[in-house]
Amino acid sequence: MIKDITIQATAKDGHGKGFARRLRAKGLIPAAVYGEGQDAAAVAINARDIANILRSDTGHNTIFKIALPGGEPTTVIIKDWQVDPLKGRLLHADLKRLSLTSITRVRVAIHAIGEPIGVKTDGGLLEISMREVEVECLPHDIPESLEVQVGHMNIGDHVTVADLVYDREKIKVLSDEHQLVAGVLASRMAEAAPGAEVVPGETTAEPEVIKKGKTEEEK
């Protein structure tokens, strides 16, 4: 997930909501760059550059470089971001420095493959209990997603973290292997099931990635 992208950063020479609004009026957002035992840096970066990365196929797990004022480009990953809850635009980003030779921890999307038999022939509904999972691996080995096959599932069947498909020699999944990922419910059971997302058929798409960051209020 390493991309040949370098984002230019400028020094953030102000504070407060008024200063942040003036930055955004110029197409910039405030950002924090931290990690790898170095001092945190407060900078301003182009909002569109970060939005394009978040909307790319590798999303927030894209590894890229940021050119800090007065220094060499450093390798980073988007660790967190804030969005306007009404307009959906970016407000702030946290960028974590990475060593390409050190294990890092990230959240990776779960990609359900196929349409369950219980949905296709018996009118059941696929209940999604987990959309992403936390993993540890080297930056070079961060997967775009972890797949799980659901096409074989009948009503009453379920898949767990243990059923996820990934390279177990390179990637360590941190969730309990017995944790439920998805199950197929009879339609009458789905109506009464609280909490988990229930979809009527094949489910492979993630929500709009830009909306997955925390809002200013949630922060």
Secondary structure, DSSP 8 states (H G I E B T S, - for coil): -EEEEEEEEEE----HHHHHHHHHHTTEEEEEEEETTEEEEEEEEEHHHHHHHHTSTTGGG-EEEEE-TTS--EEEEEEEEEE-TTT--EEEEEEEE--TTS-EEEEEEEEEES--HHHHTT--EEEE--SEEEEEE-GGG--SEEEEE-TT--TT-EEEGGG-B--TTT-EE-S-TTSEEEEEE-HHHHHH--SSEEESS-------GGGGSEETTT-
